[in-house]
Amino acid sequence: MVLQTKTLEERINEDFLWLSKNTPKLQESFQERWVAVVDKKVVGVGDDAKQAYNKAKETCPDKEPLLDFIPKKELLVLIL
Amino acid sequence: MKCFSWKIEGSDTLGNILRPVAEIAVKYVEGNWKYISVYVDSGADISVFQHSFGELLGLNIEEGRYAKFGGVGGGEVETYIHEVTLKVGDDILKADAAFCKNPADRVPNLIGRRSIFDIFEIRFKNIDKETCFVRSSTE
C-alpha cells in the first residue's frame, strides 16, 4: 500500500475551495471575524488575524492555516 | 497559469453572490509564508490588508510610507505601505501593499493593481466562475 501525503500547497488549495463554498455558513457565526482553516475545518477564530492564527497553531502545531476575514452580509463595491 | 474558483458569499439583499478571490501566501523579509484568501480587485490601486495581518507578518506597520485612501462611499482609510513578498501559485514577486493604521478598520483584504497587475494578465472568467493569473512579465 502506498500512502500519499498531500503537499502544503495541495492542502491549502483544498482548504481554499472549501472556504469558497462554505462562507455563507461561516457568515452565520463568524461575521467580521478572522478564521483559520486546516483540513477543511475552522481550527481558529479571532477578532484579529493573530488570534485566529495562534489558536490554529495551538490546535494544529505542524500545519499552516489558511486565513480569511469573514465579511458581513452586505454588498461590496471595492474601489480604493 | 493559476486559476481560482470564485467564492460564494451571502448578502442580505441579493442572497448568495460570487466574488473573485485568490489564495495567496505573503511574507515579510525572512518571515514564514502566511496563507490568506483575498479579493482580486481590478478597481483597487494597491493591495490592502487589515492591521492585524501586517502584525502577523512581523511588520512594524507605522514604519511604512503613509497613505490615505478613499473609497466609493467617501470614507477614508489611513494606511502604511510596505514592500512584501507574495506567492501566487508557483510565482513569487515583490509587491507594495497598504496595511491599515487603525486595528479597528475592517476593510476587505484584497490584491489590487500595483505590482501585481503589471506582472500577471488577470482574467475574470464569468462563465467559468474563476479568476486566472497568467504570468506575462519577468519583472
Backbone of each chain as ProteinMPNN parsed JSONL, in Angstrom:
{"seq_chain_A": "MVLQTKTLEERINEDFLWLSKNTPKLQESFQERWVAVVDKKVVGVGDDAKQAYNKAKETCPDKEPLLDFIPKKELLVLIL", "coords_chain_A": {"N_chain_A": [[0.847, -1.194, 0.0], [0.526, 2.206, -0.815], [1.079, 5.168, 0.762], [-0.221, 8.336, 0.265], [0.932, 11.533, 0.649], [-0.301, 14.742, 1.145], [0.927, 17.7, -0.366], [1.877, 20.87, 1.107], [0.872, 22.948, -0.472], [-1.141, 21.65, -1.927], [-2.912, 20.963, 0.109], [-3.6, 23.516, 1.132], [-4.842, 24.541, -1.122], [-7.102, 22.878, -1.24], [-8.349, 23.62, 1.12], [-8.902, 26.254, 0.505], [-10.775, 25.955, -1.554], [-12.789, 24.75, -0.086], [-13.426, 26.825, 1.701], [-14.359, 28.642, -0.179], [-16.767, 27.577, -0.869], [-18.174, 27.38, 1.463], [-18.486, 29.729, 2.872], [-20.989, 31.192, 3.218], [-22.208, 29.688, 5.286], [-20.364, 30.038, 7.323], [-20.66, 32.728, 7.696], [-22.893, 32.856, 9.261], [-22.051, 32.533, 11.868], [-19.605, 33.816, 12.222], [-19.305, 36.488, 11.348], [-17.422, 39.308, 10.367], [-15.168, 38.431, 11.67], [-11.977, 36.814, 11.997], [-11.013, 33.752, 10.541], [-9.27, 30.631, 10.769], [-8.305, 28.025, 8.766], [-7.842, 24.553, 8.549], [-7.417, 21.523, 6.91], [-10.064, 21.537, 5.929], [-11.566, 22.447, 8.049], [-12.621, 24.796, 10.526], [-10.228, 25.889, 12.614], [-9.382, 27.876, 14.173], [-10.453, 30.944, 15.526], [-10.85, 34.457, 15.627], [-10.79, 37.913, 16.765], [-8.898, 39.247, 15.46], [-6.27, 38.73, 13.007], [-3.993, 37.574, 14.141], [-4.892, 36.361, 16.506], [-6.618, 34.343, 15.496], [-4.8, 32.877, 13.97], [-2.926, 32.047, 15.922], [-4.513, 30.45, 17.578], [-5.11, 28.416, 15.811], [-2.571, 27.312, 15.452], [-2.144, 26.314, 17.981], [-3.94, 24.229, 18.007], [-3.252, 22.764, 15.729], [-0.251, 22.31, 15.496], [1.666, 21.61, 13.589], [0.84, 22.422, 11.137], [0.246, 24.833, 8.586], [-2.206, 27.311, 8.681], [-4.954, 28.388, 6.539], [-5.926, 31.652, 6.228], [-8.789, 33.771, 6.666], [-10.932, 36.603, 6.423], [-14.111, 36.93, 7.533], [-16.8, 38.239, 5.835], [-19.374, 40.773, 6.436], [-22.902, 40.342, 5.761], [-23.346, 41.943, 3.286], [-23.504, 44.097, 0.406], [-20.652, 44.606, -1.648], [-18.638, 47.179, -2.898], [-15.743, 47.594, -4.288], [-13.433, 49.856, -4.576], [-10.453, 51.342, -4.379]], "CA_chain_A": [[0.0, 0.0, 0.0], [1.307, 3.44, -0.897], [0.413, 6.313, 1.382], [0.059, 9.58, -0.444], [0.875, 12.688, 1.531], [-0.561, 15.991, 0.414], [1.863, 18.799, -0.141], [1.258, 22.039, 1.738], [0.094, 23.685, -1.485], [-2.363, 20.886, -2.244], [-3.841, 21.073, 1.243], [-4.106, 24.89, 1.169], [-5.79, 24.645, -2.245], [-8.354, 22.214, -0.846], [-8.989, 24.458, 2.144], [-9.417, 27.439, -0.195], [-12.023, 25.548, -2.231], [-13.793, 24.533, 0.97], [-13.865, 28.167, 2.134], [-15.096, 29.29, -1.271], [-18.127, 27.028, -0.93], [-18.832, 27.331, 2.78], [-18.513, 31.019, 3.57], [-22.319, 31.576, 3.726], [-22.429, 29.048, 6.597], [-19.476, 30.687, 8.302], [-21.212, 34.064, 7.979], [-23.919, 32.754, 10.31], [-21.43, 32.566, 13.201], [-18.303, 34.488, 12.345], [-19.235, 37.736, 10.58], [-16.427, 40.306, 10.794], [-14.108, 37.819, 12.465], [-10.997, 36.053, 11.228], [-10.994, 32.31, 10.758], [-8.11, 29.895, 10.273], [-8.826, 26.737, 8.304], [-6.894, 23.466, 8.269], [-8.104, 20.276, 6.544], [-11.495, 21.813, 5.726], [-12.223, 22.73, 9.334], [-12.194, 26.017, 11.203], [-9.483, 25.476, 13.81], [-9.054, 29.079, 14.938], [-11.317, 32.113, 15.266], [-10.405, 35.579, 16.443], [-11.152, 39.253, 16.319], [-7.861, 39.685, 14.524], [-5.589, 37.635, 12.307], [-3.042, 36.897, 15.028], [-5.645, 35.47, 17.403], [-7.081, 33.167, 14.754], [-3.61, 32.1, 13.594], [-2.323, 31.411, 17.104], [-5.388, 29.357, 18.015], [-4.92, 27.313, 14.861], [-1.273, 26.674, 15.711], [-2.287, 25.507, 19.208], [-4.688, 23.017, 17.655], [-2.529, 22.029, 14.675], [1.059, 22.98, 15.501], [2.53, 21.267, 12.449], [0.215, 22.784, 9.86], [-0.025, 26.243, 8.357], [-3.62, 27.502, 8.337], [-5.385, 29.398, 5.563], [-6.668, 32.685, 6.955], [-9.784, 34.559, 5.924], [-11.781, 37.507, 7.196], [-15.482, 36.623, 7.089], [-17.467, 39.541, 5.67], [-20.788, 40.943, 6.756], [-23.775, 40.01, 4.629], [-23.699, 43.189, 2.608], [-22.905, 44.203, -0.917], [-19.348, 45.26, -1.648], [-18.114, 47.85, -4.079], [-14.356, 47.76, -3.849], [-12.532, 50.676, -5.385], [-9.632, 52.12, -3.458]], "C_chain_A": [[0.886, 1.25, 0.0], [0.503, 4.568, -0.255], [0.782, 7.579, 0.632], [-0.108, 10.745, 0.519], [0.643, 13.929, 0.693], [0.569, 16.974, 0.674], [1.114, 19.932, 0.547], [0.368, 22.774, 0.737], [-1.209, 22.963, -1.829], [-3.392, 21.04, -1.124], [-4.429, 22.481, 1.335], [-5.122, 25.102, 0.045], [-7.137, 24.024, -1.886], [-9.101, 23.06, 0.195], [-9.581, 25.727, 1.526], [-10.741, 27.105, -0.902], [-13.145, 25.336, -1.214], [-14.349, 25.874, 1.454], [-14.744, 28.822, 1.075], [-16.543, 28.823, -1.327], [-18.884, 27.19, 0.378], [-18.905, 28.655, 3.523], [-19.92, 31.431, 4.018], [-22.637, 30.934, 5.085], [-21.586, 29.735, 7.668], [-19.992, 32.082, 8.659], [-22.288, 34.023, 9.062], [-23.306, 32.941, 11.703], [-20.249, 33.522, 13.331], [-18.21, 35.792, 11.554], [-18.26, 38.71, 11.222], [-15.406, 39.727, 11.774], [-13.164, 37.071, 11.515], [-11.162, 34.566, 11.546], [-9.701, 31.735, 10.181], [-8.568, 28.481, 9.974], [-7.669, 25.768, 8.044], [-7.718, 22.209, 7.991], [-9.626, 20.454, 6.532], [-12.256, 21.97, 7.038], [-11.725, 24.07, 9.843], [-11.526, 25.599, 12.501], [-9.036, 26.679, 14.641], [-9.974, 30.205, 14.535], [-10.808, 33.237, 16.148], [-10.902, 36.901, 15.921], [-10.066, 39.851, 15.427], [-7.112, 38.466, 13.991], [-4.658, 36.863, 13.24], [-3.745, 35.924, 15.966], [-6.042, 34.189, 16.685], [-5.903, 32.267, 14.403], [-3.049, 31.345, 14.802], [-3.186, 30.273, 17.643], [-5.233, 28.145, 17.093], [-3.611, 26.579, 15.131], [-1.289, 25.881, 17.024], [-2.939, 24.169, 18.884], [-3.892, 22.134, 16.685], [-1.125, 22.619, 14.542], [1.921, 22.71, 14.274], [1.961, 21.717, 11.111], [-0.002, 24.289, 9.764], [-1.505, 26.408, 7.989], [-3.797, 28.469, 7.161], [-6.279, 30.378, 6.312], [-7.691, 33.359, 6.054], [-10.535, 35.447, 6.906], [-13.201, 37.344, 6.66], [-16.292, 37.922, 7.015], [-18.886, 39.555, 6.224], [-21.61, 40.573, 5.523], [-24.242, 41.292, 3.957], [-23.022, 43.202, 1.252], [-21.598, 44.973, -0.825], [-19.121, 45.967, -2.971], [-16.703, 48.254, -3.703], [-13.592, 48.589, -4.852], [-11.742, 51.527, -4.422], [-8.745, 53.057, -4.239]], "O_chain_A": [[1.872, 1.325, 0.733], [-0.61, 4.877, -0.682], [1.958, 7.855, 0.397], [-1.164, 10.917, 1.127], [1.295, 14.143, -0.329], [1.094, 17.066, 1.783], [-0.117, 19.958, 0.57], [-0.751, 23.171, 1.063], [-2.251, 23.596, -2.0], [-4.582, 21.223, -1.377], [-5.624, 22.634, 1.589], [-6.141, 25.764, 0.24], [-8.188, 24.585, -2.195], [-10.324, 23.191, 0.148], [-10.624, 26.214, 1.964], [-11.698, 27.878, -0.849], [-14.297, 25.697, -1.455], [-15.559, 26.047, 1.601], [-15.741, 29.471, 1.39], [-17.431, 29.555, -1.766], [-20.114, 27.14, 0.391], [-19.338, 28.701, 4.674], [-20.053, 31.98, 5.112], [-23.262, 31.565, 5.937], [-22.052, 29.977, 8.782], [-19.79, 32.561, 9.775], [-22.563, 35.035, 9.706], [-23.966, 33.449, 12.61], [-19.934, 33.983, 14.429], [-17.116, 36.162, 11.127], [-18.261, 38.915, 12.435], [-14.851, 40.447, 12.604], [-13.523, 36.746, 10.384], [-11.421, 34.188, 12.689], [-9.123, 32.278, 9.24], [-9.153, 27.816, 10.829], [-6.669, 26.112, 7.414], [-8.618, 21.874, 8.761], [-10.368, 19.625, 7.059], [-13.444, 21.66, 7.119], [-10.571, 24.442, 9.63], [-12.167, 25.029, 13.384], [-8.395, 26.523, 15.68], [-10.247, 30.405, 13.352], [-10.384, 33.005, 17.28], [-11.372, 37.006, 14.788], [-10.294, 40.84, 14.73], [-7.294, 37.341, 14.457], [-4.547, 35.641, 13.14], [-3.27, 34.812, 16.198], [-5.833, 33.089, 17.194], [-5.989, 31.044, 14.522], [-2.738, 30.157, 14.714], [-2.667, 29.257, 18.107], [-5.226, 27.0, 17.546], [-3.559, 25.352, 15.046], [-0.555, 24.904, 17.174], [-2.552, 23.124, 19.407], [-3.872, 20.91, 16.817], [-0.841, 23.344, 13.588], [2.81, 23.499, 13.956], [2.537, 21.426, 10.063], [-0.385, 24.936, 10.739], [-2.002, 25.727, 7.092], [-2.907, 29.257, 6.842], [-7.259, 29.987, 6.947], [-7.488, 33.499, 4.848], [-10.743, 35.086, 8.064], [-13.461, 37.589, 5.482], [-16.449, 38.619, 8.018], [-19.507, 38.516, 6.447], [-21.097, 40.501, 4.407], [-25.409, 41.668, 4.061], [-22.1, 42.432, 0.985], [-21.463, 45.887, -0.012], [-19.385, 45.411, -4.037], [-16.502, 49.156, -2.89], [-13.148, 48.071, -5.877], [-12.315, 52.357, -3.716], [-7.968, 53.808, -3.648]]}, "seq_chain_B": "MKCFSWKIEGSDTLGNILRPVAEIAVKYVEGNWKYISVYVDSGADISVFQHSFGELLGLNIEEGRYAKFGGVGGGEVETYIHEVTLKVGDDILKADAAFCKNPADRVPNLIGRRSIFDIFEIRFKNIDKETCFVRSSTE", "coords_chain_B": {"N_chain_B": [[-0.19, 29.061, -15.603], [-2.492, 30.014, -13.124], [-5.518, 29.258, -11.64], [-8.379, 30.368, -9.811], [-11.275, 29.408, -8.129], [-14.341, 31.223, -7.957], [-15.761, 32.763, -5.032], [-18.419, 31.863, -2.91], [-20.535, 34.043, -1.278], [-22.716, 35.248, 1.257], [-25.336, 37.668, 0.974], [-27.483, 40.129, 2.354], [-29.253, 41.439, 0.683], [-29.09, 40.443, -1.985], [-28.971, 37.73, -1.754], [-27.07, 34.695, -2.103], [-23.93, 35.435, -3.501], [-21.336, 35.542, -6.004], [-17.872, 36.03, -5.733], [-14.744, 37.289, -6.961], [-11.861, 35.767, -5.892], [-8.641, 34.959, -4.469], [-6.185, 32.615, -3.437], [-3.419, 33.348, -1.669], [0.061, 33.527, -0.672], [1.884, 35.303, 1.767], [4.769, 37.065, 2.805], [7.103, 38.761, 4.947], [10.24, 40.128, 4.685], [12.382, 37.866, 6.134], [10.456, 36.245, 7.174], [7.976, 33.62, 7.797], [5.877, 32.084, 5.306], [2.549, 33.208, 5.163], [-0.72, 32.186, 4.717], [-3.524, 33.328, 2.915], [-6.879, 34.181, 2.055], [-7.944, 36.341, -0.44], [-9.687, 39.14, -1.941], [-9.792, 39.74, -5.445], [-9.157, 42.64, -6.969], [-9.682, 44.662, -9.473], [-10.236, 47.307, -9.503], [-8.883, 48.493, -7.474], [-6.202, 50.517, -6.474], [-3.987, 49.552, -5.189], [-2.789, 46.756, -3.245], [-4.461, 45.817, -0.228], [-4.435, 45.275, 3.241], [-5.709, 44.216, 6.421], [-4.79, 45.675, 9.598], [-4.032, 43.788, 11.602], [-3.176, 41.592, 10.162], [-0.827, 42.498, 9.049], [0.664, 42.758, 11.391], [0.855, 40.087, 12.08], [2.553, 39.24, 10.079], [4.856, 40.293, 10.975], [5.445, 42.921, 10.644], [6.392, 46.28, 11.47], [4.056, 48.371, 11.488], [3.714, 51.188, 11.339], [6.099, 52.074, 10.379], [6.066, 52.192, 7.697], [5.318, 53.774, 4.466], [3.237, 56.509, 4.644], [-0.168, 56.575, 3.651], [-3.297, 57.704, 2.495], [-6.457, 56.44, 1.732], [-9.289, 56.716, -0.379], [-12.654, 55.582, -0.715], [-15.508, 54.318, -2.567], [-17.782, 55.189, -1.199], [-16.963, 57.495, -0.019], [-15.677, 57.335, 2.387], [-12.614, 57.248, 4.291], [-9.469, 55.583, 4.538], [-6.726, 55.16, 6.557], [-3.403, 54.24, 5.953], [-0.282, 52.371, 5.902], [2.328, 51.886, 3.67], [4.084, 49.024, 2.646], [6.775, 47.017, 1.357], [6.243, 43.752, 0.452], [6.599, 40.161, 0.123], [4.981, 38.166, -2.209], [3.229, 35.155, -2.991], [1.819, 33.615, -5.687], [0.259, 30.908, -6.779], [2.879, 29.21, -8.289], [4.453, 31.37, -8.609], [6.553, 33.933, -7.442], [6.785, 37.154, -6.109], [7.822, 40.571, -5.508], [5.895, 43.018, -3.88], [4.171, 46.098, -3.436], [2.179, 46.869, -0.644], [-0.638, 48.038, 1.178], [-1.171, 48.599, 4.578], [-3.589, 48.741, 7.076], [-3.739, 51.515, 9.283], [-5.298, 51.712, 11.551], [-6.315, 49.386, 13.907], [-8.995, 48.758, 14.144], [-10.208, 49.069, 11.697], [-12.143, 47.466, 9.394], [-11.517, 46.553, 6.723], [-11.941, 44.858, 3.576], [-9.616, 42.311, 2.842], [-7.47, 42.55, 0.13], [-6.122, 42.118, -3.212], [-4.708, 44.479, -5.329], [-4.051, 46.596, -8.232], [-1.364, 47.653, -8.359], [1.95, 46.576, -8.715], [1.083, 43.902, -9.036], [-0.829, 43.558, -11.152], [0.819, 44.395, -13.122], [2.445, 42.33, -13.665], [1.038, 39.979, -13.928], [-1.306, 38.792, -16.314], [-4.601, 39.099, -15.734], [-7.437, 37.227, -15.706], [-10.814, 37.565, -15.558], [-13.182, 35.297, -15.42], [-16.254, 35.076, -16.092], [-18.056, 33.16, -17.075], [-16.966, 30.679, -16.387], [-16.722, 31.047, -13.721], [-14.31, 31.713, -12.388], [-11.05, 33.044, -11.611], [-8.167, 33.739, -13.381], [-4.638, 33.727, -13.278], [-2.108, 34.741, -15.29], [1.208, 34.621, -15.927], [2.837, 37.338, -17.24], [5.047, 38.822, -17.444], [8.5, 39.107, -16.657], [9.358, 40.729, -14.71]], "CA_chain_B": [[-1.447, 29.762, -15.278], [-3.127, 29.547, -11.89], [-6.912, 29.714, -11.605], [-9.042, 30.261, -8.509], [-12.741, 29.457, -8.193], [-14.969, 32.335, -7.247], [-16.207, 32.398, -3.694], [-19.821, 32.151, -2.605], [-20.738, 34.777, -0.025], [-24.109, 35.644, 1.442], [-25.66, 39.09, 1.163], [-28.877, 40.271, 2.771], [-30.115, 41.973, -0.373], [-29.088, 39.664, -3.223], [-28.755, 36.306, -1.491], [-25.676, 34.277, -2.321], [-23.292, 36.024, -4.672], [-19.993, 35.018, -6.26], [-16.866, 37.092, -5.779], [-13.426, 36.792, -7.373], [-10.892, 35.704, -4.803], [-7.448, 34.148, -4.736], [-5.425, 32.168, -2.251], [-2.028, 33.754, -1.861], [0.914, 33.493, 0.508], [2.556, 36.59, 1.948], [5.754, 37.109, 3.883], [7.871, 40.0, 5.059], [11.661, 39.851, 4.882], [12.696, 36.435, 6.228], [9.398, 35.552, 7.905], [7.368, 32.45, 7.155], [4.699, 32.351, 4.492], [1.223, 33.157, 5.771], [-1.672, 31.939, 3.627], [-4.724, 34.135, 3.129], [-7.813, 34.342, 0.949], [-8.122, 37.78, -0.7], [-10.425, 39.519, -3.141], [-8.997, 40.242, -6.573], [-9.907, 43.871, -7.207], [-9.052, 45.443, -10.547], [-10.504, 48.724, -9.255], [-8.06, 48.989, -6.367], [-4.888, 50.969, -6.929], [-2.916, 48.834, -4.481], [-3.293, 45.719, -2.338], [-4.756, 46.33, 1.111], [-4.651, 44.257, 4.274], [-6.006, 44.741, 7.753], [-3.671, 45.924, 10.512], [-3.574, 42.603, 12.341], [-2.447, 40.686, 9.268], [0.528, 43.047, 8.997], [1.356, 42.377, 12.633], [1.164, 38.657, 11.986], [3.719, 39.092, 9.198], [6.032, 40.816, 11.665], [5.681, 44.317, 10.254], [6.118, 47.431, 12.32], [3.233, 48.977, 10.442], [3.872, 52.64, 11.208], [7.38, 52.396, 9.731], [5.874, 52.252, 6.246], [5.02, 55.08, 3.854], [1.842, 56.834, 4.962], [-1.064, 56.837, 2.514], [-4.716, 57.719, 2.843], [-7.23, 56.007, 0.579], [-10.722, 56.98, -0.406], [-13.446, 54.561, -1.378], [-16.68, 54.771, -3.302], [-18.732, 55.88, -0.33], [-16.386, 58.721, 0.526], [-14.909, 57.064, 3.599], [-11.166, 57.219, 4.088], [-8.725, 54.615, 5.331], [-5.314, 55.501, 6.698], [-2.58, 53.037, 5.837], [1.156, 52.491, 5.682], [2.694, 50.989, 2.572], [5.321, 48.259, 2.815], [7.044, 46.022, 0.324], [6.193, 42.381, 0.961], [6.76, 39.138, -0.915], [3.739, 37.421, -2.434], [3.293, 33.949, -3.818], [0.558, 33.278, -6.355], [0.65, 29.655, -7.436], [4.323, 28.993, -8.15], [5.15, 32.633, -8.884], [6.898, 34.743, -6.276], [7.096, 38.519, -6.541], [7.782, 41.651, -4.528], [4.744, 43.875, -4.167], [3.771, 47.075, -2.432], [0.849, 46.618, -0.078], [-1.013, 49.0, 2.213], [-1.688, 47.973, 5.802], [-4.39, 49.739, 7.799], [-3.166, 52.085, 10.509], [-6.213, 51.504, 12.669], [-6.691, 47.969, 14.05], [-10.451, 48.573, 14.085], [-10.693, 49.152, 10.315], [-12.48, 46.126, 8.912], [-11.547, 46.563, 5.255], [-11.696, 43.54, 2.987], [-8.248, 42.091, 2.371], [-7.584, 42.429, -1.328], [-4.968, 42.468, -4.039], [-5.036, 45.48, -6.337], [-3.278, 46.603, -9.473], [0.058, 47.974, -8.243], [2.907, 45.46, -8.614], [0.535, 42.586, -9.389], [-1.41, 43.552, -12.495], [1.916, 44.64, -14.066], [3.187, 41.085, -13.864], [0.103, 38.953, -14.371], [-2.554, 39.079, -17.017], [-5.6, 38.504, -14.851], [-8.661, 37.001, -16.485], [-12.031, 37.326, -14.784], [-13.948, 34.443, -16.326], [-17.61, 34.977, -15.535], [-18.732, 31.927, -17.492], [-16.408, 29.558, -15.617], [-16.69, 31.44, -12.303], [-12.96, 31.618, -11.854], [-10.109, 34.098, -11.978], [-6.911, 33.093, -13.744], [-3.439, 34.557, -13.288], [-1.148, 34.294, -16.298], [2.428, 35.424, -15.793], [3.067, 37.963, -18.538], [6.27, 39.619, -17.385], [9.502, 38.531, -15.749], [9.799, 41.804, -13.798]], "C_chain_B": [[-2.04, 29.157, -14.01], [-4.542, 30.124, -11.839], [-7.524, 29.459, -10.225], [-10.556, 30.356, -8.712], [-13.271, 30.674, -7.451], [-15.59, 31.82, -5.943], [-17.673, 32.769, -3.503], [-19.872, 32.898, -1.274], [-22.197, 35.235, 0.05], [-24.245, 37.158, 1.529], [-27.143, 39.194, 1.487], [-29.783, 40.671, 1.613], [-30.196, 41.095, -1.614], [-28.91, 38.171, -3.005], [-27.289, 35.949, -1.718], [-25.134, 34.894, -3.605], [-21.879, 35.45, -4.805], [-19.013, 36.173, -6.388], [-15.513, 36.506, -6.184], [-12.418, 36.887, -6.244], [-9.68, 34.887, -5.259], [-6.857, 33.735, -3.401], [-3.973, 32.514, -2.529], [-1.251, 33.503, -0.564], [1.673, 34.807, 0.553], [3.625, 36.415, 3.014], [6.504, 38.426, 3.827], [9.291, 39.637, 5.46], [11.876, 38.335, 5.008], [11.621, 35.662, 7.005], [8.879, 34.338, 7.152], [6.189, 32.893, 6.3], [3.448, 32.249, 5.345], [0.207, 33.109, 4.624], [-2.988, 32.654, 3.918], [-5.575, 34.152, 1.859], [-8.096, 35.839, 0.783], [-9.025, 37.986, -1.902], [-9.436, 39.968, -4.21], [-9.75, 41.455, -7.116], [-9.204, 44.74, -8.249], [-9.301, 46.937, -10.367], [-9.66, 49.315, -8.146], [-6.67, 49.359, -6.88], [-3.768, 50.11, -6.35], [-3.552, 47.759, -3.594], [-3.454, 46.302, -0.938], [-5.011, 45.161, 2.063], [-4.989, 44.936, 5.595], [-4.733, 44.82, 8.6], [-3.124, 44.624, 11.114], [-2.848, 41.616, 11.447], [-1.007, 41.175, 9.101], [1.319, 42.693, 10.236], [1.747, 40.902, 12.596], [2.385, 38.406, 11.104], [5.005, 39.575, 9.876], [6.37, 42.249, 11.305], [5.548, 45.254, 11.446], [5.365, 48.406, 11.408], [3.53, 50.462, 10.256], [5.252, 53.05, 10.68], [7.243, 52.499, 8.216], [5.603, 53.666, 5.764], [3.543, 55.378, 4.036], [1.039, 57.093, 3.686], [-2.502, 56.77, 2.99], [-5.509, 57.366, 1.582], [-8.697, 56.383, 0.727], [-11.435, 55.871, -1.144], [-14.66, 55.179, -2.051], [-17.604, 55.605, -2.437], [-18.19, 57.148, 0.298], [-15.617, 58.525, 1.804], [-13.416, 57.006, 3.291], [-10.534, 56.188, 5.014], [-7.268, 55.05, 5.358], [-4.492, 54.223, 6.71], [-1.097, 53.4, 5.833], [1.549, 51.44, 4.65], [4.049, 50.332, 2.855], [5.529, 47.383, 1.585], [7.059, 44.646, 0.977], [6.447, 41.425, -0.202], [5.474, 38.332, -0.998], [4.029, 36.169, -3.241], [1.897, 33.679, -4.365], [0.831, 32.031, -7.184], [2.134, 29.421, -7.2], [5.123, 30.284, -8.326], [5.346, 33.452, -7.626], [7.319, 36.124, -6.756], [7.104, 39.465, -5.348], [6.612, 42.557, -4.889], [4.553, 44.889, -3.05], [2.378, 46.722, -1.936], [0.604, 47.608, 1.049], [-1.632, 48.256, 3.392], [-2.391, 49.042, 6.63], [-3.677, 50.204, 9.062], [-3.998, 51.682, 11.724], [-6.606, 50.023, 12.774], [-8.192, 47.727, 13.925], [-11.006, 48.661, 12.656], [-10.896, 47.754, 9.75], [-12.564, 46.119, 7.388], [-11.384, 45.136, 4.744], [-10.227, 43.432, 2.579], [-8.301, 41.834, 0.87], [-6.243, 42.673, -2.01], [-5.442, 43.376, -5.164], [-3.986, 45.52, -7.431], [-1.775, 46.779, -9.28], [0.884, 46.71, -7.982], [2.348, 44.161, -9.2], [-0.012, 42.549, -10.814], [-0.365, 43.915, -13.556], [2.582, 43.331, -14.476], [2.29, 39.967, -14.389], [-0.951, 39.549, -15.296], [-3.631, 38.357, -16.21], [-6.931, 38.442, -15.586], [-9.818, 36.691, -15.541], [-12.998, 36.563, -15.696], [-15.336, 34.19, -15.738], [-18.288, 33.653, -15.87], [-18.264, 30.75, -16.617], [-16.372, 29.826, -14.117], [-15.31, 31.215, -11.701], [-12.125, 32.79, -12.347], [-8.762, 33.439, -12.232], [-5.783, 34.113, -13.816], [-2.459, 33.959, -14.292], [0.067, 35.197, -16.203], [2.769, 36.01, -17.161], [4.344, 38.779, -18.563], [7.218, 38.953, -16.413], [10.028, 39.561, -14.769], [9.867, 41.31, -12.366]], "O_chain_B": [[-2.08, 27.937, -13.85], [-4.734, 31.332, -11.979], [-7.22, 28.464, -9.568], [-11.05, 31.265, -9.379], [-12.709, 31.096, -6.44], [-15.893, 30.638, -5.784], [-18.108, 33.854, -3.89], [-19.322, 32.441, -0.272], [-22.817, 35.562, -0.962], [-23.385, 37.842, 2.084], [-27.958, 38.438, 0.958], [-30.95, 40.281, 1.572], [-31.254, 41.006, -2.236], [-28.72, 37.422, -3.963], [-26.394, 36.777, -1.55], [-25.786, 34.877, -4.649], [-21.308, 34.94, -3.841], [-19.287, 37.166, -7.062], [-15.172, 35.384, -5.809], [-12.161, 37.967, -5.712], [-9.708, 34.222, -6.295], [-7.012, 34.414, -2.386], [-3.376, 32.038, -3.494], [-1.838, 33.294, 0.497], [2.056, 35.357, -0.48], [3.422, 35.71, 4.002], [6.534, 39.108, 2.802], [9.515, 38.932, 6.444], [11.575, 37.598, 4.069], [11.866, 34.538, 7.442], [9.287, 34.065, 6.023], [5.584, 33.938, 6.541], [3.3, 31.327, 6.147], [0.279, 33.899, 3.683], [-3.503, 32.591, 5.034], [-5.056, 34.141, 0.743], [-8.446, 36.521, 1.746], [-9.122, 37.123, -2.775], [-8.374, 40.51, -3.902], [-10.847, 41.319, -7.657], [-8.254, 45.459, -7.938], [-8.643, 47.752, -11.014], [-9.716, 50.52, -7.901], [-6.048, 48.602, -7.626], [-2.714, 49.965, -6.969], [-4.727, 47.858, -3.24], [-2.684, 47.165, -0.517], [-5.704, 44.199, 1.73], [-4.604, 46.078, 5.845], [-3.748, 44.127, 8.347], [-1.915, 44.394, 11.131], [-1.987, 40.874, 11.922], [-0.079, 40.371, 9.021], [2.503, 42.365, 10.154], [2.836, 40.525, 13.029], [3.157, 37.479, 11.347], [6.106, 39.295, 9.402], [7.454, 42.737, 11.623], [4.705, 45.052, 12.32], [5.974, 49.165, 10.654], [3.59, 50.94, 9.123], [5.537, 54.24, 10.551], [8.201, 52.853, 7.529], [5.649, 54.626, 6.533], [2.692, 54.587, 3.629], [1.518, 57.75, 2.762], [-2.877, 55.901, 3.777], [-5.267, 57.917, 0.508], [-9.257, 56.366, 1.823], [-10.894, 55.288, -2.084], [-14.815, 56.4, -2.096], [-18.147, 56.613, -2.89], [-18.889, 57.806, 1.068], [-14.96, 59.455, 2.274], [-13.016, 56.744, 2.156], [-11.007, 55.956, 6.127], [-6.656, 55.28, 4.315], [-4.834, 53.251, 7.384], [-0.72, 54.57, 5.769], [1.163, 50.275, 4.739], [5.014, 50.989, 3.246], [4.583, 47.054, 0.869], [7.796, 44.408, 1.935], [6.503, 41.837, -1.36], [4.945, 37.875, 0.015], [4.947, 36.131, -4.06], [0.93, 33.536, -3.616], [1.553, 32.091, -8.179], [2.599, 29.43, -6.06], [6.347, 30.275, -8.202], [4.417, 33.641, -6.841], [8.11, 36.253, -7.691], [6.481, 39.2, -4.319], [6.367, 42.829, -6.064], [4.748, 44.583, -1.873], [1.51, 46.326, -2.713], [1.524, 47.971, 1.782], [-2.5, 47.4, 3.221], [-1.844, 50.122, 6.854], [-3.096, 49.411, 9.803], [-3.462, 51.355, 12.783], [-7.169, 49.467, 11.831], [-8.615, 46.609, 13.631], [-12.178, 48.351, 12.441], [-9.958, 46.965, 9.642], [-13.584, 45.718, 6.827], [-10.761, 44.303, 5.402], [-9.667, 44.379, 2.026], [-9.079, 41.004, 0.398], [-5.357, 43.335, -1.47], [-6.423, 43.094, -5.852], [-3.151, 44.624, -7.555], [-0.988, 46.125, -9.963], [0.54, 45.891, -7.129], [3.098, 43.396, -9.807], [0.293, 41.64, -11.586], [-0.62, 43.764, -14.751], [3.213, 43.255, -15.531], [2.715, 39.125, -15.18], [-1.424, 40.666, -15.084], [-3.569, 37.14, -16.029], [-7.472, 39.457, -16.025], [-9.805, 35.691, -14.823], [-13.559, 37.133, -16.632], [-15.558, 33.232, -14.997], [-19.01, 33.093, -15.045], [-19.072, 29.936, -16.17], [-16.033, 28.941, -13.331], [-15.168, 30.606, -10.641], [-12.441, 33.434, -13.347], [-8.272, 32.673, -11.402], [-5.95, 35.213, -14.342], [-2.036, 32.811, -14.155], [-0.042, 36.41, -16.38], [2.966, 35.272, -18.127], [4.689, 39.365, -19.589], [6.789, 38.308, -15.457], [11.016, 39.32, -14.077], [10.217, 42.072, -11.466]]}, "name": "protein", "num_of_chains": 2, "seq": "MVLQTKTLEERINEDFLWLSKNTPKLQESFQERWVAVVDKKVVGVGDDAKQAYNKAKETCPDKEPLLDFIPKKELLVLILMKCFSWKIEGSDTLGNILRPVAEIAVKYVEGNWKYISVYVDSGADISVFQHSFGELLGLNIEEGRYAKFGGVGGGEVETYIHEVTLKVGDDILKADAAFCKNPADRVPNLIGRRSIFDIFEIRFKNIDKETCFVRSSTE"}
